[in-house]
Amino acid sequence: MKVSKIAYAMLVAVTLTACSDVGDLVTDPALSEQDNRVALDNITVEGHASHLSASTATNSTMLRRVADAGTMVRMAELDSVTLDTTGVVFYSRCDGSTGEFAFDHVSLRGPYVKIELAPYAESESWQWNGSWSFDLYDHERDRFVATYSVIVDLRKSRTVDINAMTFLETFRLHRLVRSGRSLADAKERADKEIMSAVGLSGETFDFDKREYVRNQDHQIVNNLLENLIIEWSSYASPLQVANAFGNKGTLSTENPIREFFVDELNVWKEQYPDSDSAIDYINRFIDALQVK
């Protein structure tokens, strides 16, 4: 049964106002507001994007998924303290069949940006209207849509990746920074939380870097999460999943999400009898979802 727009709005309102267990705040005094307002002039930022859509959904956990050519990408400058957008934005498009994009020769007043991927690629059936507002529910595809994203400190990296894992982490970073943490501290905590949430506890978060695809196990996990999000979007917006992780740093405390994900993962286990890696990480993902 589909979720009505009114019901969905109520779900999001509840999620956004939920309390967050952020623990004791630990801030880095070296990262003051002044320190983080270092202008960056005439730089190039490039990256790679993956985005699973209903039309490109696949059961394979091994394939590298890429955003379609013509998919719009936005880079928004962020306030160094709040991570709110400042109004300085740049636009690009994914190129060819590789999901690659670039922002060439741009200047920013600070090092933090959010890079977002539109849910659609420009085509004969859809043309970008110049705004960054997308319908939550796609009547033609009969599902909800989401704008994938990643938050980056451009002093540390100017090559990035956008995918399902960075999508969830973006929401957690916003929540932690708004609770008083520095971005550096929030990033360290969110990295650990999202890896634990998908059954990769103790491993390094590298999904915001293009090199993550060299780790076959990490690629499997990201693909599993993308599959879960596309399945969830048939019933409710992926924003509900992202907000749940943003508020708590885990998916195991949200009953509808946890139960839906576990059911889907158990079904998928039957589809990969010959893939030991896929089965191993599906089991680890299920175990992580059941830890409360």
Order of alpha helices (4+ residues) and beta strands (2+ residues): alpha-beta-beta-beta-beta-beta-beta-beta-beta-beta-alpha-alpha-alpha-alpha-alpha-alpha
